[in-house]
Amino acid sequence: MNTGPSPNGWHKAETFMLCPRRRAWDWYGEQEHGKPWHSDATARGTLLHVGLAHYYRRMQATQQGEDPEQWYSPEVAVSLMPKVETNAFDAITMQRHVADVHIALQGYYADYAMEKLRIVAVETVVSFDNIPGMGGPGQPTAKTARIDLIYETGNKLYFLDHKSAGRITREHKWQYSRSGQMLMLRWLGAGLGKRFGGVILNLVQVGAGGKKNQRPSLDSVPGMMVSLPLSLTFWEAMRLQFEASGLPPEMWPTVPSEHSCRGRYASRCPHADKCDVAVPPITQVEWPKFDLDRTVADYSFRTT
């Protein structure tokens, strides 16, 4: 099953907000098919997503009277990932974490064996056509998202998002409640009215020497929700204009901060070494021009 990024997901905007030049290097890297991109953390996350996708798709098949054996078991699906990966670096990176993900899945089955869920959708891609200022003529393209799992219980629909973690902490709920990715899911769910139960963070600890799982319900954070359309419209307009500008990454703005050059996992930006290298000064540059008045005018507040 495909558990990769959606076509126009949150993370492109997020990287640009974090540092435009980092997005520039990612943007040019995306044009080079087959280029390695996995770190240990992303490899663990990818393998876990594939395993849980097959676990819940087989559960859905059983509920619908279909043969679950038409889908790989989670363990087989995880083990196959390094074998079908065409980039040798990424294949080796993933292979290092297959055993840890198998262990994490066994703990997951034990913790949630008795849950009663009706599986509505697994790894489904949605488009956010109802965010003001996006998706219309002359506006940034509507954002998309891949919802890991939609399930029903107690006459409520829930959106579940899988996250692997080296070690689960109390901060995960606070952090992800304020993530644009989760805010977008909550925006989508608001359209379901009273039937929407909320966004659930499915935390699975992988590789920390112990099995641990948590499922916190994320906070609504209304102050973030009301400004989501303006934030997306503002940053997406700039990102798309820079990507269309033809400027080399060296000429995209940086955010020279210890918080952007080194992430919260104490790892350096993957492009830090490129930024450290001096480049010849370029004095005649056609910078992208932003119509900020129009951008703000396109935005309308949504308070519900």
Secondary structure, 3 states (H helix, E strand, C coil): CCCCCCCCCHHHHHHHHHCHHHHHHHHHHHCCCCCCCCCHHHHHHHHHHHHHHHHHHHHHHHHCCCCHHHCCCHHHHHHHHHHHCCCHHHHHHHHCCHHHHHHHHHHHHHHHCCCCCEEEEEEEEEECCCCCCCCCCCCCCCCEEEEEEEEEECCEEEEEEEEEECCCCCHHHHHHHCCHHHHHHHHHHHCCHHHEEEEEEEEEECCCCCCCEECCECCCCHHHHHHHHHHHHHHHHHHHHHHHHCCCHHHCCCCCCHHHHECCCCCECCCHHHHHCCCCCCCCCCCCCCCHHHHHHCCCCCCC
